[in-house]
Amino acid sequence: MKLFSYTQLTKNEQDAMNGFKMALNVLDPTIYRVHIDIDTKEVNVLRFGIDVLDDGDQGNYNSIDDLPSWIQGRMAVLCMTSLEPPTPTVEGVGKRIDEQTYWVVKDIT
C-alpha cells in the first residue's frame, strides 16, 4: 500500500475534514486518517496538521492488529457508531467516515 497524502482526499472529504476540525473546537487538533484496504486489510495512517514529519504513528501497517493501541481503541469506539450520513463525531475520539475510513484524534496532553 502506498503512503496516502492529504492532496489525494476527495473534495468532499477535504470539506468534511475542515468541518470536523471546527466541530472539535480546538485550534490545531492532531487528527489521523486511518484507512483500511478492503482487499489486503493493510492500514494506512496519515496525520493531518503541523509537525507531521517526525511522527512514528504515521505510515502503513500490515493489519489493524499492528496499529498503535491508542488508534485501535478509538477505532473500537467508532465501530459502534452509525454509518448513516452524517456520521457522528465522538468528542475526544474522532469520527467514522465509512466502513474503511476513520478520523481519530490523538490526546495531546
DOPA-686092 format. One record per residue: x, y, z of N, C-alpha, C in turn; chain; residue number from 0. Coordinates in steps of 0.1 Angstrom, whole numbers, plus 5000, padded with zeros to 4 digits. Layout:
<drentors>
+------+------+------+------+------+------+------+------+------+----+-----+
|  n.u |  n.v |  n.w | ca.u | ca.v | ca.w |  c.u |  c.v |  c.w | ch |   i |
+------+------+------+------+------+------+------+------+------+----+-----+
|    X |    Y |    Z |    X |    Y |    Z |    X |    Y |    Z |  A | NUM |
...
+------+------+------+------+------+------+------+------+------+----+-----+
</drentors>
This chain:
<drentors>
+------+------+------+------+------+------+------+------+------+----+-----+
|  n.u |  n.v |  n.w | ca.u | ca.v | ca.w |  c.u |  c.v |  c.w | ch |   i |
+------+------+------+------+------+------+------+------+------+----+-----+
| 5008 | 4988 | 5000 | 5000 | 5000 | 5000 | 5009 | 5012 | 5000 |  A |   0 |
| 5006 | 5022 | 4991 | 5013 | 5034 | 4991 | 5009 | 5044 | 5002 |  A |   1 |
| 5018 | 5052 | 5006 | 5015 | 5062 | 5016 | 5005 | 5072 | 5010 |  A |   2 |
| 4995 | 5075 | 5017 | 4984 | 5084 | 5012 | 4987 | 5098 | 5017 |  A |   3 |
| 4984 | 5108 | 5008 | 4986 | 5122 | 5012 | 4973 | 5130 | 5012 |  A |   4 |
| 4973 | 5141 | 5019 | 4961 | 5149 | 5020 | 4955 | 5153 | 5007 |  A |   5 |
| 4964 | 5156 | 4997 | 4960 | 5160 | 4984 | 4952 | 5150 | 4976 |  A |   6 |
| 4953 | 5137 | 4981 | 4946 | 5126 | 4974 | 4931 | 5125 | 4980 |  A |   7 |
| 4928 | 5132 | 4990 | 4914 | 5132 | 4995 | 4905 | 5138 | 4985 |  A |   8 |
| 4893 | 5133 | 4984 | 4883 | 5138 | 4976 | 4879 | 5152 | 4981 |  A |   9 |
| 4873 | 5161 | 4972 | 4869 | 5174 | 4977 | 4859 | 5173 | 4988 |  A |  10 |
| 4850 | 5163 | 4987 | 4840 | 5161 | 4998 | 4847 | 5158 | 5011 |  A |  11 |
| 4857 | 5149 | 5010 | 4864 | 5145 | 5023 | 4872 | 5157 | 5028 |  A |  12 |
| 4878 | 5165 | 5020 | 4886 | 5177 | 5024 | 4876 | 5187 | 5031 |  A |  13 |
| 4864 | 5189 | 5025 | 4854 | 5198 | 5032 | 4850 | 5192 | 5045 |  A |  14 |
| 4847 | 5179 | 5045 | 4843 | 5173 | 5058 | 4854 | 5174 | 5068 |  A |  15 |
| 4867 | 5172 | 5064 | 4878 | 5173 | 5074 | 4878 | 5187 | 5080 |  A |  16 |
| 4876 | 5197 | 5072 | 4876 | 5211 | 5077 | 4865 | 5213 | 5087 |  A |  17 |
| 4853 | 5208 | 5084 | 4841 | 5209 | 5093 | 4844 | 5201 | 5106 |  A |  18 |
| 4850 | 5190 | 5104 | 4853 | 5181 | 5116 | 4863 | 5189 | 5126 |  A |  19 |
| 4873 | 5195 | 5120 | 4882 | 5203 | 5128 | 4875 | 5214 | 5136 |  A |  20 |
| 4866 | 5221 | 5129 | 4858 | 5232 | 5135 | 4849 | 5226 | 5146 |  A |  21 |
| 4843 | 5214 | 5144 | 4834 | 5208 | 5154 | 4842 | 5204 | 5166 |  A |  22 |
| 4855 | 5201 | 5165 | 4863 | 5198 | 5177 | 4865 | 5210 | 5186 |  A |  23 |
| 4864 | 5222 | 5180 | 4865 | 5234 | 5188 | 4879 | 5235 | 5194 |  A |  24 |
| 4889 | 5231 | 5187 | 4903 | 5234 | 5191 | 4911 | 5239 | 5179 |  A |  25 |
| 4921 | 5247 | 5182 | 4928 | 5254 | 5172 | 4935 | 5245 | 5162 |  A |  26 |
| 4943 | 5236 | 5167 | 4951 | 5227 | 5159 | 4950 | 5212 | 5164 |  A |  27 |
| 4939 | 5206 | 5162 | 4938 | 5192 | 5166 | 4948 | 5183 | 5159 |  A |  28 |
| 4952 | 5173 | 5166 | 4961 | 5163 | 5160 | 4952 | 5152 | 5155 |  A |  29 |
| 4949 | 5152 | 5142 | 4939 | 5142 | 5135 | 4947 | 5133 | 5126 |  A |  30 |
| 4943 | 5120 | 5127 | 4948 | 5110 | 5119 | 4937 | 5104 | 5110 |  A |  31 |
| 4940 | 5102 | 5097 | 4931 | 5095 | 5088 | 4936 | 5081 | 5088 |  A |  32 |
| 4927 | 5071 | 5092 | 4930 | 5057 | 5092 | 4922 | 5051 | 5081 |  A |  33 |
| 4928 | 5044 | 5072 | 4921 | 5038 | 5060 | 4925 | 5024 | 5059 |  A |  34 |
| 4915 | 5015 | 5059 | 4918 | 5000 | 5057 | 4915 | 4996 | 5043 |  A |  35 |
| 4925 | 4990 | 5037 | 4923 | 4985 | 5023 | 4914 | 4972 | 5024 |  A |  36 |
| 4903 | 4973 | 5017 | 4893 | 4962 | 5018 | 4898 | 4949 | 5013 |  A |  37 |
| 4907 | 4949 | 5003 | 4913 | 4936 | 4998 | 4924 | 4931 | 5006 |  A |  38 |
| 4934 | 4939 | 5009 | 4946 | 4934 | 5016 | 4945 | 4935 | 5031 |  A |  39 |
| 4936 | 4943 | 5036 | 4935 | 4945 | 5051 | 4947 | 4953 | 5056 |  A |  40 |
| 4955 | 4959 | 5047 | 4966 | 4968 | 5051 | 4959 | 4981 | 5056 |  A |  41 |
| 4966 | 4988 | 5065 | 4961 | 5000 | 5070 | 4971 | 5012 | 5068 |  A |  42 |
| 4965 | 5023 | 5063 | 4973 | 5035 | 5061 | 4969 | 5045 | 5071 |  A |  43 |
| 4979 | 5051 | 5078 | 4976 | 5061 | 5088 | 4983 | 5074 | 5083 |  A |  44 |
| 4976 | 5085 | 5082 | 4981 | 5097 | 5077 | 4977 | 5108 | 5088 |  A |  45 |
| 4987 | 5116 | 5092 | 4985 | 5126 | 5102 | 4983 | 5139 | 5094 |  A |  46 |
| 4972 | 5147 | 5099 | 4970 | 5160 | 5093 | 4974 | 5170 | 5103 |  A |  47 |
| 4980 | 5181 | 5098 | 4983 | 5192 | 5107 | 4998 | 5196 | 5106 |  A |  48 |
| 5002 | 5204 | 5115 | 5016 | 5209 | 5116 | 5024 | 5198 | 5123 |  A |  49 |
| 5037 | 5198 | 5120 | 5047 | 5189 | 5126 | 5044 | 5175 | 5123 |  A |  50 |
| 5042 | 5171 | 5111 | 5039 | 5158 | 5107 | 5051 | 5149 | 5103 |  A |  51 |
| 5063 | 5156 | 5102 | 5074 | 5148 | 5097 | 5080 | 5138 | 5106 |  A |  52 |
| 5080 | 5141 | 5119 | 5086 | 5132 | 5129 | 5075 | 5124 | 5137 |  A |  53 |
| 5067 | 5118 | 5130 | 5055 | 5111 | 5136 | 5057 | 5096 | 5134 |  A |  54 |
| 5059 | 5089 | 5145 | 5061 | 5075 | 5145 | 5048 | 5067 | 5142 |  A |  55 |
| 5037 | 5073 | 5144 | 5024 | 5066 | 5143 | 5019 | 5066 | 5128 |  A |  56 |
| 5024 | 5075 | 5120 | 5020 | 5077 | 5106 | 5027 | 5066 | 5098 |  A |  57 |
| 5020 | 5061 | 5088 | 5026 | 5051 | 5079 | 5017 | 5040 | 5075 |  A |  58 |
| 5023 | 5029 | 5070 | 5015 | 5018 | 5066 | 5017 | 5006 | 5076 |  A |  59 |
| 5006 | 4999 | 5078 | 5006 | 4988 | 5088 | 5000 | 4976 | 5081 |  A |  60 |
| 5005 | 4964 | 5084 | 5000 | 4951 | 5077 | 4986 | 4948 | 5081 |  A |  61 |
| 4982 | 4952 | 5093 | 4968 | 4949 | 5097 | 4964 | 4958 | 5109 |  A |  62 |
| 4952 | 4958 | 5113 | 4947 | 4966 | 5124 | 4954 | 4962 | 5137 |  A |  63 |
| 4958 | 4949 | 5138 | 4965 | 4944 | 5150 | 4978 | 4951 | 5152 |  A |  64 |
| 4984 | 4956 | 5141 | 4997 | 4962 | 5142 | 4997 | 4977 | 5145 |  A |  65 |
| 4985 | 4983 | 5145 | 4983 | 4997 | 5148 | 4987 | 5000 | 5163 |  A |  66 |
| 4991 | 5012 | 5166 | 4993 | 5016 | 5180 | 4980 | 5014 | 5187 |  A |  67 |
| 4981 | 5010 | 5200 | 4969 | 5007 | 5208 | 4960 | 5018 | 5209 |  A |  68 |
| 4965 | 5031 | 5210 | 4956 | 5042 | 5211 | 4947 | 5044 | 5199 |  A |  69 |
| 4952 | 5040 | 5187 | 4944 | 5041 | 5175 | 4934 | 5029 | 5175 |  A |  70 |
| 4938 | 5018 | 5179 | 4929 | 5006 | 5179 | 4917 | 5009 | 5189 |  A |  71 |
| 4920 | 5015 | 5200 | 4910 | 5018 | 5210 | 4899 | 5028 | 5204 |  A |  72 |
| 4904 | 5038 | 5197 | 4895 | 5048 | 5191 | 4887 | 5042 | 5180 |  A |  73 |
| 4893 | 5033 | 5172 | 4885 | 5027 | 5162 | 4875 | 5018 | 5167 |  A |  74 |
| 4878 | 5011 | 5179 | 4868 | 5002 | 5185 | 4856 | 5010 | 5189 |  A |  75 |
| 4858 | 5022 | 5195 | 4847 | 5031 | 5199 | 4839 | 5035 | 5187 |  A |  76 |
| 4846 | 5039 | 5176 | 4839 | 5044 | 5164 | 4832 | 5033 | 5157 |  A |  77 |
| 4836 | 5021 | 5158 | 4829 | 5010 | 5152 | 4814 | 5008 | 5157 |  A |  78 |
| 4812 | 5014 | 5169 | 4798 | 5013 | 5175 | 4789 | 5024 | 5170 |  A |  79 |
| 4795 | 5034 | 5162 | 4786 | 5045 | 5158 | 4780 | 5041 | 5144 |  A |  80 |
| 4769 | 5049 | 5141 | 4762 | 5046 | 5129 | 4770 | 5051 | 5116 |  A |  81 |
| 4768 | 5043 | 5106 | 4774 | 5047 | 5093 | 4765 | 5056 | 5085 |  A |  82 |
| 4753 | 5058 | 5090 | 4743 | 5066 | 5083 | 4748 | 5081 | 5082 |  A |  83 |
| 4750 | 5087 | 5070 | 4754 | 5101 | 5070 | 4744 | 5110 | 5075 |  A |  84 |
| 4747 | 5121 | 5082 | 4761 | 5124 | 5085 | 4765 | 5116 | 5098 |  A |  85 |
| 4777 | 5110 | 5097 | 4782 | 5102 | 5109 | 4785 | 5111 | 5120 |  A |  86 |
| 4783 | 5106 | 5133 | 4785 | 5115 | 5144 | 4800 | 5116 | 5148 |  A |  87 |
| 4803 | 5128 | 5154 | 4817 | 5130 | 5159 | 4816 | 5126 | 5174 |  A |  88 |
| 4825 | 5118 | 5178 | 4826 | 5114 | 5192 | 4838 | 5122 | 5198 |  A |  89 |
| 4834 | 5131 | 5208 | 4843 | 5140 | 5214 | 4855 | 5133 | 5220 |  A |  90 |
| 4867 | 5137 | 5217 | 4879 | 5131 | 5222 | 4884 | 5118 | 5215 |  A |  91 |
| 4875 | 5114 | 5206 | 4878 | 5101 | 5199 | 4880 | 5103 | 5184 |  A |  92 |
| 4870 | 5108 | 5177 | 4870 | 5111 | 5163 | 4857 | 5109 | 5156 |  A |  93 |
| 4858 | 5104 | 5144 | 4846 | 5102 | 5135 | 4849 | 5091 | 5125 |  A |  94 |
| 4838 | 5083 | 5123 | 4839 | 5072 | 5114 | 4833 | 5077 | 5101 |  A |  95 |
| 4841 | 5077 | 5090 | 4836 | 5083 | 5077 | 4828 | 5072 | 5069 |  A |  96 |
| 4834 | 5060 | 5068 | 4827 | 5049 | 5062 | 4833 | 5036 | 5068 |  A |  97 |
| 4829 | 5025 | 5062 | 4834 | 5012 | 5067 | 4849 | 5011 | 5068 |  A |  98 |
| 4856 | 5018 | 5060 | 4870 | 5016 | 5059 | 4878 | 5028 | 5063 |  A |  99 |
| 4872 | 5040 | 5066 | 4879 | 5052 | 5069 | 4875 | 5058 | 5082 |  A | 100 |
| 4885 | 5061 | 5090 | 4882 | 5067 | 5103 | 4891 | 5080 | 5105 |  A | 101 |
| 4886 | 5090 | 5112 | 4894 | 5101 | 5116 | 4895 | 5100 | 5131 |  A | 102 |
| 4907 | 5099 | 5136 | 4909 | 5098 | 5151 | 4917 | 5109 | 5156 |  A | 103 |
| 4914 | 5113 | 5168 | 4921 | 5125 | 5174 | 4930 | 5119 | 5185 |  A | 104 |
| 4943 | 5124 | 5184 | 4953 | 5119 | 5194 | 4952 | 5129 | 5206 |  A | 105 |
| 4952 | 5123 | 5218 | 4953 | 5131 | 5230 | 4966 | 5137 | 5231 |  A | 106 |
| 4967 | 5150 | 5231 | 4980 | 5157 | 5231 | 4984 | 5161 | 5245 |  A | 107 |
| 4977 | 5157 | 5255 | 4981 | 5160 | 5269 | 4990 | 5150 | 5275 |  A | 108 |
+------+------+------+------+------+------+------+------+------+----+-----+
</drentors>
